[in-house]
Amino acid sequence: MFGPGSQFNAFFNDPRWALAMVRATVLEAAHPQIGAALIENSTFVTHPWRRLRNTLLSLQRMFGADDDVRRREAARLNRLHARLKGSDAHNRPYDAMDPDVRAWVVATLFESTVTMCRLSGQPLEQGVMERLYREFQAYLAAMGDEPGHLPHTLHEFWQYYDRVVEEELENTEAMRIILYKLFDHLPAPPLLNGLPTLWATGRAVAGPVIGAITVASLPESFRRRAGLPEMPGAQTLMQSAYLAVGLARFLPDGWIQAEGIADLLALSPDNDDPRAKTITALRDAMKRAGALLRLITPLPSPPVPTASTGTQRSAEEFFHEVLDQTGDGYLDWPDLAAMAREVSSRLDLDEPEENRLYDAYAAWWHELQAALDIDGDGRISVQEYATSVPSLAGPALIKVAEVLFDVTDKDSNQRIDAGEYRALFQTAFLRDTTGTDGTYTRSAFVRDFLSFMSGRQRSTPYDPLLAEA
């Protein structure tokens, strides 16, 4: 069911799967419980590229050949889901551990994979489809869910799928954001930072096209019920897109690797990856192309940099780029939980270490709420933050830094070496240090973390971790 011989593995690097994943995400977000959880807890709006990399990594771990890695990832996902519960805008409860909700997530992945093959003119044979379905059932079982939440047979699955689409899916806020806002406002990946003209040009074309393709691929009955407009010619555009993207399957082996592409998009010129020099040369060429585009097109010029774009941010910039992880315009617990979740995922923490980190962030949230929540509404606005805080470096933030150092220092030698550093920051071991042994002491680590979080200094390691998309 898992590993290189699985049917899932054959699709993981299929370029058509990019379109299928967008479609599956929209169908997930249309479920009221999932949509509410996304709106209140997810970083998919402000940090979509980070979310993409984490999703790919999780799928690789779950569908890989290593049983221990799969059990560890399943336990991590269950701990993450157990923390996602609450009520939506209509006061309806949501719980990410609800087995029916988790079954629907898996169902959308399976059905969208089947649909992608059909739309690209290569429908799956019955035997292949049944094998793929058993693999997704095994995925859900590996998460620890009892059988029965996904139907036992493929024939029963289609009846289940049609029922959920007809009776449970809604035109949720999360679905509308994905379709009509996310791609139109998608931030540039680290690879394309500093190239606003080229990115804005490509996004202006690709955003509406992806939205139209996705809407056209959704079940017709749901499109009508949700009032999703379908542009003229969308069906032809959708099928053409799936056919065109599918041609990339015929490129030489190794040219299309989902993990490699995600890693490449995350690279920055100061990375010590061997590909960084090539990236730097590519960025220079793209900057020249961007300058040419500005000459021959009526696109507005990018904003002129101000003093705040140097080494220090304004309070408003820091709030939106670092603190407001969910992008709702406020700082509250889900934002700090997202920071803890990102660190826990990067370091692949065991449960005791993960709990220590979450507890430290929770204590920091209580400290921030007591100091900055002036109107007592349970969250901190950008105005409350900007006008009320000269420094965030209270005792609770110092504790966060101490715990972060401890969980990064895997060998407990009170120093972070190059390997431990990369595990956390996924970037070069580049920093000013008075030592010459290539390590990071506890005091230096805590000092730099506090400087970033309270002094609003831009930082080569911390910006990719907490600020970049």
Secondary structure by P-SEA (a helix, b strand, c coil): cccccccccccccccaaaaaaaaaaaaaaacaaaaaaaaccccccccaaaaaaaaaaaaaaaacccaaaaaaaaaaaaaaaaabbbbccccbbbbcccaaaaaaaaaaaaaaaaaaaaaacccccaaaaaaaaaaaaaaaaaaccccccccccaaaaaaaaaaaaaccccccaaaaaaccccccccccccccccaaaaaaaaaacaaaaaaaaaaaaccaaaaaaaccccccaaaaaaaaaaaaaacccccccccccaaaaaaaaaccccccccaaaaaaaaaaaaaaaaaaaaacccccccccccccccccccaaaaaaacccccccccccaaaaaaaaaaaaaaacccaaaaaaaaaaaaaaaaaaaacccccccccccaaaaaacccccccaaaaaaaaaaaaaacccccccccaaaaaaacccccccccccccccccaaaaaaaaaaaacccccccccccccccc
